[in-house]
Amino acid sequence: MLNGVPAGAHEVVVTYTGLDRVRATVEVRAGARAARDFDLTTAIYRLDAFKVTGEREGGAAAITAQRNADNVKNVVAMDAFGTLPNMSASEVALHLPGVAGVMNEAGLVAGFSIRGVQPGLNTVTMDGALLTSRDDGMSRSTQLHVYSAAMFDQMELIKGHTPDKGADSLGGTINLKTRSPLGMREKRRITYNASGRLAPSFTQQIPLREAHRFHPLFNLSYQEVFSVFGGERNLGVTTNLFYSEHATGWFITTRDFQNTTAAPAYVWDYRTTDTYNPHYQASLNVKVDYRLSPTTKLSLNTIANDNNEKFRRRYETRAFTTQSVGTSGTAGILPGYTDRITQVRAAPGSTITHTMTGPNNVFVRMRNLDFGVEHEFDRLRIDYKAAYNHSNVNRGNGKGGVLINQLTGVGWILDRTQSDLYPRFIQTEGPDMTNPANYRPAPNGLTNANADNDRVAAEARANVRYQLPVPATVFLKGGAFLRDNSARDLVRDRRWSYVGTTALPASTRLLMWDQVKTGRRMPQWEASDFISTRAPAQPELWREDLYFRESNKYLGNRRVAERVTAGYLMTEGRLGSTGFLAGVRTERTDTESIGWVRARVASTAAQQAADPVGSAQRDYAGTRRASTGGYTKSFPSVHLNHDLTRQLKARVSWSTSFGRPALSELR
């Protein structure tokens, strides 16, 4: 927008990165607003005799936004990299310079380090509003793999922070920009994508995943511009629907060696683990832009995003002993071990455990509401916004849990001579480790998990930008900001000890990867065979740890609230071929946390067994702790850029920022 243009005819030259320059004459009348649309194109879109050469839609807009930025940042179009395997925002972020992905055990990019700074010290925003995290540790790491890239138009990586944006990001800020349908050239646009991922039959898969080799993915996007209430193309609507499945399965083997730098070193702990983890993601995004008048635009954006891990199961077999060498007593390791072979005595501490976890259900529900207004006057621009982002994570076992069966007094040889990944594991002493009748549940060996993690970020902001009446292009900008960020964890876990006299029946339908590769069949149990609706299916066989249950009502309940208020003042503009931006942002942070600690003199084990409810109340009911804190800091920054040529720009930025501690540390 050009302000202060005198009446009369003016020749306007419009340029856009990647498109041809256009010249046109625009007639301006005194006291009136003149609008002119420019349809830019380029010769590279034209067919020649043999091929078509072109960029993906949105690429030129992203390059232009990056080129015209006052600060150091990278901007990419979300469709610039074609069809991605999972169509997630995390896959796009990996292509940005200075970004390294943090993979989880399922092979998904669950976090990012930016310029070497760990994930929790960087922020992820959507149209400038903070996105909540989804974890049970009250960290600040936002997991982008739960968001579909199809919902967004561009992704920004901001490395040089400006005063009008938050300063709480050490390495950089990833900002997701939603699509605005009012910028479409056509009236209606419908895009869709249906695909599937297949693990071919010749690839190795653990038996748990064998029946889930194919996973569908579907995305449907609808955009349309309407003319309503006497206006022309003044209402835009965007709707995006996304669904995908992604099942992963993996085998892990662990060998824990003697803690020494000398050779040889014995192996005192050997484990094999099969895990199956299915992911289901569905999201619905609706955005409405309405131009109330030529100078006022309203935007409403809503997102409902569910990312669930349903029926995740893990089976671990572990053989371990005491870390001592000898031939008598409690010594677990026999002398004569080598770097490849370790023999374990049938000592009291020589134990084999089978731990089944699942089926675990993790339901992640994110809801977002964002409403903004923009006003443009002659020299004045005003915008204000309110945003609400809520993530709820419900994690638990439902009909299932954690079941640990164990066998003690067993001896074995671990021979890694032929294979380190699939070693020979030979029993030498003690009860038959392949017979499920020899196993009994461990103390507190049956557990049911049930927890809720709520994260809420609600914020409001207002900005005023004024162009000074001077020959050069110079603006003054100021604004205010308020954000309430809160987290609450509520844990309702329960556990039981086995009081039966016979062994629990093992499952006959389970096949582990270790058996496929070695032929060794170890017994496995399904926790869901013994627990139903968060309690044992046969309560007479189990005794609950009531003290654990009652104490969780206190220890499992914690809350943290953080309020950030900020104001800033800055100037920006252009002097010839040089652009500048300078200013300062001041933020005030106030925190409050609530939780329980254990009493200095706690109840004894005998008291807990005789009176579990009373003991838990005596230990925790009077130990509620509420702590508050606060600090104020200012963050100046200066950014300069200079056009060396039409295609070459030089930049220099100096900015200050900081990383906020994990919410769990605010106590």
C-alpha positions in Angstrom: 0.0 0.0 0.0 1.3 3.5 -1.0 0.3 6.5 1.2 0.5 10.2 0.5 0.4 9.8 -3.3 -0.7 13.1 -5.0 -3.7 13.1 -7.4 -3.0 12.5 -11.1 -1.6 9.8 -13.3 1.3 7.7 -12.1 3.4 5.0 -13.7 3.7 2.0 -11.4 6.3 -0.7 -11.8 5.6 -4.0 -10.0 8.2 -6.7 -9.5 8.0 -10.1 -7.8 10.7 -12.6 -7.4 10.6 -15.2 -10.2 8.0 -13.3 -12.3 8.3 -10.7 -15.1 8.2 -7.0 -14.3 5.0 -5.1 -15.1 4.4 -1.4 -15.8 1.0 0.3 -15.7 -0.5 3.7 -15.4 -2.7 4.3 -12.4 -5.1 7.3 -12.1 -5.4 8.7 -8.5 -8.2 11.0 -7.6 -8.0 13.5 -4.8 -9.2 12.2 -1.5 -10.0 8.7 -3.0 -8.5 5.3 -2.7 -7.2 3.8 -5.9 -6.9 0.0 -6.2 -5.2 -1.9 -9.1 -4.6 -5.6 -9.5 -1.5 -6.9 -11.3 -1.6 -10.3 -12.8 2.1 -11.2 -12.9 3.4 -14.1 -15.0 6.6 -15.3 -16.5 7.8 -16.8 -19.7 8.9 -20.0 -18.0 5.2 -21.0 -17.7 4.8 -21.2 -21.5 5.1 -24.5 -23.2 7.9 -25.0 -25.7 8.0 -27.9 -28.1 9.3 -30.4 -25.7 8.9 -29.6 -22.0 7.3 -27.4 -19.3 9.5 -25.6 -16.8 8.0 -24.1 -13.7 8.1 -23.7 -9.9 5.5 -25.1 -7.6 2.7 -22.7 -6.6 3.7 -20.6 -3.6 7.4 -20.8 -4.2 7.7 -17.4 -5.6 5.6 -15.9 -2.8 7.9 -17.5 -0.2 11.1 -16.3 -1.9 9.7 -12.8 -2.1 8.6 -12.8 1.5 12.1 -13.9 2.5 13.8 -11.3 0.3 11.6 -8.4 1.6 11.9 -9.3 5.2 13.6 -6.8 7.5 15.3 -9.5 9.6 17.1 -12.7 9.0 14.6 -15.5 8.4 13.9 -18.3 5.9 10.5 -18.7 4.3 9.4 -21.8 2.3 6.1 -22.7 0.7 4.6 -25.8 2.3 4.1 -27.3 -1.2 7.6 -26.6 -2.3 8.9 -30.1 -1.6 6.1 -32.1 -3.4 4.3 -35.0 -1.8 5.9 -35.9 1.5 5.7 -39.4 3.0 3.6 -38.4 6.0 2.6 -34.8 4.8 3.6 -33.5 8.2 5.0 -30.1 9.1 8.0 -31.7 10.6 9.1 -33.0 7.3 9.1 -29.5 5.9 11.0 -28.1 8.8 13.9 -30.6 8.3 14.7 -28.8 5.0 15.3 -25.4 6.7 18.9 -24.4 7.2 20.1 -24.8 10.8 17.4 -27.2 11.8 18.1 -30.7 13.0 15.4 -33.2 13.8 15.1 -35.2 17.0 13.8 -38.6 16.2 11.7 -40.7 18.5 11.9 -44.4 18.7 9.0 -44.8 16.2 11.1 -43.0 13.6 9.1 -39.7 13.6 10.6 -36.3 13.9 9.2 -35.4 17.3 11.4 -32.3 18.1 13.9 -29.9 16.6 17.2 -28.3 17.6 17.7 -24.9 15.8 21.3 -23.7 15.4 22.3 -26.3 18.0 19.8 -25.2 20.6 17.7 -28.0 22.2 13.9 -28.2 21.3 12.5 -26.9 24.6 14.4 -23.5 24.2 12.8 -22.7 20.9 9.2 -21.9 20.1 6.7 -23.0 17.5 3.9 -20.5 16.6 1.0 -20.4 14.2 0.3 -17.0 12.7 2.4 -15.7 15.5 0.4 -17.4 18.3 2.1 -20.0 20.5 1.3 -23.7 19.9 1.1 -25.9 23.0 3.3 -28.9 23.6 2.1 -32.5 24.1 4.0 -34.4 26.7 3.9 -35.5 30.3 7.1 -33.8 31.4 5.8 -30.1 31.2 8.5 -29.3 28.7 8.1 -26.6 26.0 9.0 -28.7 23.1 6.2 -28.6 20.4 6.0 -31.8 18.3 5.4 -30.7 14.7 4.8 -34.2 13.4 1.3 -34.1 14.7 0.3 -31.3 12.3 -0.5 -31.8 8.6 1.5 -29.5 6.3 -1.5 -29.2 4.0 -3.2 -26.9 6.6 -0.6 -24.2 6.0 0.7 -22.0 3.2 4.2 -21.1 4.4 6.7 -22.0 7.1 9.0 -19.3 8.5 12.2 -19.9 10.4 13.0 -16.6 12.3 16.6 -16.3 13.4 16.8 -12.6 13.9 14.1 -11.6 16.4 12.2 -8.3 16.1 10.6 -6.4 18.9 7.0 -7.1 17.7 7.5 -10.8 18.2 8.2 -12.9 21.3 11.8 -13.0 22.5 11.6 -16.4 24.2 13.4 -18.5 21.6 17.2 -18.9 21.7 17.9 -20.7 18.5 14.9 -19.5 16.4 11.2 -19.5 16.0 9.3 -21.7 13.6 6.1 -19.9 12.5 3.4 -21.7 10.5 1.3 -19.4 8.3 -2.2 -20.4 7.4 -3.7 -19.9 3.9 -5.7 -16.8 3.1 -8.3 -17.5 0.4 -8.8 -13.8 -0.4 -5.5 -13.9 -2.3 -6.7 -16.5 -4.8 -7.0 -15.5 -8.4 -9.7 -18.0 -9.2 -13.1 -18.2 -7.5 -12.9 -21.8 -6.3 -10.1 -24.3 -5.8 -10.4 -27.9 -4.8 -7.4 -30.1 -4.3 -7.2 -33.6 -3.0 -4.6 -36.3 -2.5 -5.1 -40.0 -1.7 -2.1 -42.2 -1.3 -0.8 -45.1 0.7 2.4 -46.3 2.2 3.3 -50.0 1.8 6.1 -52.0 3.4 6.9 -54.4 0.6 6.8 -58.2 1.3 10.5 -58.5 0.9 11.2 -56.1 3.8 11.7 -57.5 7.3 9.0 -56.7 9.8 8.5 -57.9 13.3 5.5 -60.3 13.6 3.4 -57.7 15.5 3.4 -55.4 12.4 3.2 -58.1 9.7 -0.5 -57.6 9.2 -0.3 -53.8 9.0 2.0 -53.2 6.1 -0.3 -50.8 4.2 -1.3 -47.4 5.6 -3.7 -44.9 3.9 -3.4 -41.2 3.7 -6.0 -38.7 2.5 -6.3 -34.9 2.2 -9.0 -32.8 0.8 -8.8 -29.0 0.5 -11.6 -26.6 -0.5 -11.1 -22.8 -1.1 -13.6 -20.3 -2.5 -14.1 -16.6 -2.6 -17.6 -15.1 -2.4 -19.1 -11.7 -3.1 -21.5 -10.9 -0.2 -23.4 -7.9 1.2 -22.7 -5.8 -1.9 -19.0 -6.4 -1.9 -16.8 -7.9 -4.5 -14.8 -11.0 -3.7 -14.8 -10.0 0.0 -15.5 -13.4 1.7 -13.0 -16.2 1.5 -13.4 -19.7 3.0 -10.8 -22.4 3.3 -11.5 -26.0 4.6 -8.9 -28.7 4.9 -9.6 -32.3 5.9 -6.7 -34.7 6.6 -6.5 -38.4 7.7 -3.5 -40.7 7.9 -2.4 -44.0 9.5 1.2 -44.8 10.3 2.1 -48.0 12.1 5.6 -48.8 13.1 7.2 -51.8 14.6 10.7 -52.4 15.8 13.0 -54.8 17.6 15.7 -53.6 20.1 18.4 -55.6 21.7 20.4 -54.1 24.7 23.6 -55.4 26.2 24.8 -53.7 29.4 28.5 -54.2 30.1 30.7 -54.0 33.1 31.5 -50.4 33.9 35.2 -50.5 33.0 37.6 -49.4 30.3 39.6 -52.6 30.7 39.2 -55.7 28.6 37.5 -58.1 28.8 34.2 -56.8 30.1 31.3 -59.0 31.1 27.7 -58.5 30.1 25.5 -58.4 33.2 22.2 -57.3 31.6 20.8 -58.6 28.2 17.4 -57.5 26.8 15.3 -58.0 23.7 12.2 -55.8 23.0 9.4 -56.0 20.3 7.3 -52.9 20.0 4.3 -52.2 17.8 3.0 -48.6 17.7 0.1 -47.5 15.4 -0.6 -43.8 14.8 -3.9 -42.4 13.6 -4.1 -38.7 12.7 -7.2 -36.7 11.7 -7.6 -32.9 11.4 -10.1 -30.4 10.3 -9.2 -26.8 9.6 -11.7 -24.0 8.7 -10.6 -20.5 8.0 -12.8 -17.5 7.1 -11.5 -14.1 5.9 -14.0 -11.3 5.4 -13.2 -7.9 4.1 -15.7 -5.7 5.9 -14.6 -2.6 3.9 -11.6 -1.7 1.8 -9.8 -0.8 5.0 -10.9 -3.5 7.4 -10.4 -7.3 7.2 -11.6 -9.9 9.8 -10.1 -13.4 10.1 -11.3 -16.5 12.0 -9.3 -19.7 12.0 -10.3 -22.9 13.8 -8.4 -26.2 13.9 -9.3 -29.6 15.4 -6.4 -32.0 15.3 -6.4 -35.5 16.8 -3.2 -37.6 16.9 -3.7 -40.9 18.6 -1.6 -43.9 19.4 -4.0 -46.7 20.0 -3.2 -50.2 21.1 0.6 -49.6 21.4 2.2 -52.8 22.8 5.7 -53.6 24.0 7.2 -56.9 25.0 10.5 -57.0 26.8 12.6 -60.0 27.9 15.4 -59.2 30.3 18.1 -61.4 31.8 20.3 -59.7 34.5 22.4 -60.5 37.5 24.5 -58.9 40.2 27.6 -57.0 39.1 30.1 -59.1 40.9 32.4 -61.9 40.0 32.8 -65.2 41.9 31.8 -68.8 42.4 29.8 -68.5 45.6 27.3 -66.3 47.6 25.6 -63.6 45.6 28.2 -63.3 42.9 26.5 -63.3 39.6 29.4 -63.6 37.0 31.6 -66.6 36.8 35.3 -66.0 36.3 36.8 -66.7 32.9 34.5 -64.4 30.9 35.7 -62.9 27.6 34.8 -60.0 25.4 32.3 -62.3 23.6 31.2 -64.9 26.2 29.7 -64.3 29.7 28.5 -67.1 32.0 26.1 -66.2 34.8 25.6 -68.2 38.0 22.2 -69.3 39.3 22.6 -66.8 42.1 19.6 -65.3 44.0 20.0 -62.1 42.0 20.2 -63.8 38.6 16.7 -63.0 37.2 14.7 -63.3 34.0 11.8 -60.9 33.6 9.1 -60.6 30.9 7.4 -57.2 30.9 4.4 -56.6 28.7 3.2 -53.0 28.4 -0.1 -52.3 26.7 -2.2 -51.9 25.0 -1.3 -48.3 25.6 -3.6 -45.6 24.4 -2.4 -42.1 23.9 -5.1 -39.7 22.7 -3.9 -36.2 21.8 -6.5 -33.6 21.1 -5.5 -30.1 20.0 -8.1 -27.4 19.5 -7.3 -23.9 18.2 -9.3 -20.7 17.8 -7.8 -17.6 16.4 -9.6 -14.3 15.6 -7.9 -11.2 14.2 -8.8 -7.8 12.8 -6.8 -5.5 10.5 -7.5 -1.8 9.8 -5.6 0.2 7.1 -6.0 3.9 6.9 -4.0 6.6 5.1 -0.8 6.4 7.1 -2.0 4.2 10.0 -2.3 0.4 10.3 -3.9 -1.2 13.3 -4.2 -4.9 14.0 -5.3 -7.0 17.0 -5.7 -10.6 17.7 -6.9 -13.1 20.3 -5.9 -16.8 20.1 -6.6 -19.9 22.2 -4.7 -23.2 21.9 -5.5 -26.2 24.0 -3.8 -29.6 23.9 -5.2 -32.5 26.0 -3.2 -35.7 26.3 -4.9 -38.7 27.8 -2.6 -41.6 28.2 -3.4 -44.9 29.8 -4.0 -48.6 29.4 -7.8 -49.0 29.6 -8.2 -52.7 29.3 -4.5 -53.5 29.8 -1.5 -52.3 31.7 2.0 -53.3 32.6 2.5 -57.0 33.7 5.9 -58.2 35.0 6.6 -61.9 35.4 9.9 -63.1 36.8 12.0 -66.2 37.4 15.0 -66.1 39.8 17.9 -68.4 40.5 18.7 -69.0 36.8 22.1 -69.5 35.2 22.9 -68.9 31.5 25.7 -68.3 28.9 25.5 -65.3 26.6 27.6 -66.1 23.6 28.1 -63.2 21.1 30.7 -65.0 19.0 28.6 -65.6 16.0 26.2 -62.6 16.2 26.1 -59.5 18.4 22.5 -58.7 17.4 21.2 -62.3 17.8 23.6 -64.0 20.3 23.3 -67.5 21.6 21.5 -67.5 24.9 21.8 -70.9 26.6 20.4 -71.8 30.0 22.8 -73.7 32.3 21.1 -73.9 35.7 17.9 -73.4 37.5 14.2 -73.8 36.5 13.4 -74.0 32.8 13.2 -70.4 31.6 11.0 -71.5 28.6 8.3 -73.0 30.8 5.7 -70.3 31.8 4.7 -72.4 34.8 8.0 -71.5 36.5 7.2 -67.7 36.4 5.3 -65.6 39.0 4.4 -61.9 38.8 6.9 -59.6 40.5 5.9 -57.5 43.6 3.6 -54.7 42.4 3.8 -56.5 39.0 0.5 -55.4 37.6 0.0 -51.7 36.9 -2.7 -49.7 35.2 -1.7 -46.2 33.9 -4.2 -43.4 33.6 -3.1 -39.8 33.2 -4.3 -36.5 31.7 -1.9 -33.7 30.6 -3.5 -30.4 29.8 -1.7 -27.5 28.1 -3.4 -24.2 27.4 -2.0 -21.0 25.7 -4.3 -18.0 25.5 -3.0 -14.7 24.2 -4.1 -11.3 23.0 -2.1 -8.7 21.1 -2.5 -5.3 19.5 -0.1 -3.4 17.1 -0.2 0.1 15.7 2.0 1.1 12.8 2.3 4.7 11.5 4.1 6.1 8.5 5.9 9.3 9.3 5.1 12.3 7.0 8.7 12.5 5.8 10.2 12.1 2.3 11.8 8.7 3.1 9.7 5.6 4.0 9.9 5.5 7.8 7.4 3.8 10.2 6.9 3.9 13.9 5.4 0.8 15.4 4.3 -0.2 18.9 2.1 -2.7 20.6 1.1 -4.7 23.7 1.0 -8.4 24.3 -0.6 -10.7 27.0 -0.3 -14.5 27.2 -1.4 -16.9 29.8 0.3 -20.3 29.5 -0.7 -23.1 31.9 -0.1 -26.8 32.4 -1.8 -29.4 34.6 -0.9 -33.1 35.1 -3.3 -35.5 36.7 -2.0 -39.0 37.3 -4.3 -41.8 38.5 -2.1 -44.8 38.3 -2.8 -48.0 40.3 -0.8 -51.2 41.0 -1.3 -54.7 42.4 0.7 -57.6 43.8 -0.2 -61.2 43.0 -1.5 -63.3 45.9 -2.4 -66.4 43.9 -0.4 -69.6 44.1 -0.3 -70.8 40.6 1.4 -69.4 37.5 -0.6 -67.1 35.2 -1.4 -68.6 31.8 0.9 -67.4 29.0 -0.3 -66.3 25.6 -0.1 -68.9 22.9 -0.7 -66.5 20.0 2.4 -64.3 20.3 5.5 -64.5 18.2 8.5 -62.4 18.9 11.2 -61.3 16.4 13.9 -62.9 18.6 12.2 -66.3 18.1 12.0 -65.8 14.4 15.8 -65.1 14.2 17.1 -67.6 16.8 14.4 -70.2 17.3 14.4 -69.5 21.0 10.8 -69.4 22.4 10.4 -67.5 25.6 6.9 -67.2 27.2 5.0 -64.0 26.8 1.9 -62.7 28.6 -0.8 -60.2 27.6 -1.7 -57.8 30.4 -5.2 -57.4 28.9 -5.8 -61.0 29.7 -5.7 -60.1 33.5 -7.0 -56.6 33.7 -10.3 -55.2 32.6 -11.6 -51.6 32.9 -8.6 -50.4 34.9 -8.9 -53.2 37.5 -7.9 -56.9 37.7 -10.4 -59.3 36.0 -10.0 -61.6 39.0 -9.7 -59.3 42.0 -9.3 -62.2 44.4 -5.9 -63.0 42.9 -4.5 -59.5 43.4 -3.9 -57.1 46.4 -3.8 -53.4 45.5 -1.2 -51.0 46.9 -3.8 -48.7 48.4 -1.1 -46.3 49.8 0.3 -45.9 46.2 -3.2 -45.1 44.9 -4.0 -42.6 47.7 -0.7 -40.9 47.5 -1.1 -40.4 43.7 -4.1 -38.2 44.5 -1.5 -35.7 45.8 1.8 -36.5 43.9 0.0 -37.0 40.6 -1.7 -33.6 40.8 0.4 -30.5 39.8 -0.3 -27.2 38.1 1.8 -24.4 36.7 0.6 -21.0 35.4 2.7 -18.4 33.6 1.6 -14.9 32.6 3.6 -12.9 30.1 2.9 -9.2 29.6 5.0 -7.3 27.1 5.2 -4.0 25.2 7.5 -2.8 22.5 8.5 0.2 20.4 10.4 0.1 17.1 11.1 2.0 13.9 11.4 0.5 10.4 11.7 1.8 6.9 13.9 2.2 3.9 16.5 4.8 2.9 17.3 4.3 -0.8 18.7 0.8 -1.1 19.0 0.3 2.6 16.3 -1.1 4.9 16.4 -0.9 8.6 14.6 -2.0 11.7 15.5 -1.2 15.3 13.6 -1.2 18.7 13.2 -2.8 22.1 10.8 -5.2 23.6 10.2 -5.5 27.4 8.6 -8.6 28.9 7.3 -9.2 32.4 6.9 -12.9 33.4 4.9 -14.0 36.5 4.7 -17.6 37.5 2.7 -19.7 40.0 2.9 -23.4 40.7 1.0 -25.8 42.9 2.0 -29.3 44.0 2.5 -31.6 47.0 5.7 -32.9 48.6 6.2 -35.7 51.1 6.2 -34.9 54.8 9.6 -34.7 56.5 8.8 -37.6 58.7 6.9 -40.1 56.6 4.8 -43.1 57.6 6.4 -46.5 57.9 5.8 -49.5 55.6 3.8 -51.1 58.4 1.6 -48.1 58.9 1.0 -47.8 55.1 -0.1 -51.5 55.0 -2.4 -51.1 58.1 -3.9 -47.8 57.3 -3.1 -46.8 53.7 -5.6 -44.0 53.4 -4.7 -42.4 56.7 -1.0 -42.7 56.0 -1.2 -41.0 52.6 -3.2 -38.2 54.1 -0.7 -37.7 57.0 2.2 -37.8 54.5 0.8 -35.4 51.9 -2.5 -33.7 52.8 -0.7 -31.0 54.8 2.2 -30.5 52.4 0.6 -28.5 49.6 3.1 -26.1 48.2 2.4 -23.0 46.2 5.3 -20.9 44.9 5.3 -17.7 42.8 8.0 -15.9 40.9 8.6 -13.2 38.4 11.1 -11.3 36.4 11.3 -8.4 33.9 13.7 -8.2 31.0 14.3 -6.0 27.9 15.4 -7.2 24.5 16.8 -4.7 22.0 17.5 -5.6 18.4 18.8 -3.9 15.2 18.5 -5.2 11.6 19.9 -3.8 8.4 19.7 -4.9 4.8 21.1 -3.4 1.6 20.4 -4.2 -2.1 23.8 -4.7 -3.7 22.1 -5.6 -7.0 18.6 -6.5 -8.0 19.4 -10.2 -7.3 21.8 -9.8 -4.4 21.0 -8.5 -0.9 23.3 -8.1 2.1 21.9 -8.5 5.7 23.2 -7.9 9.2 21.2 -8.6 12.4 21.8 -8.2 16.1 19.1 -9.4 18.4 18.7 -10.6 21.9 16.5 -13.5 23.1 16.3 -16.0 25.9 15.0 -19.6 26.6 12.4 -20.2 29.1 12.9 -23.2 31.5 10.6 -26.2 31.4 7.3 -25.6 33.1 8.2 -28.4 35.5 11.0 -26.2 36.8 8.7 -23.4 37.8 8.2 -24.5 41.4 
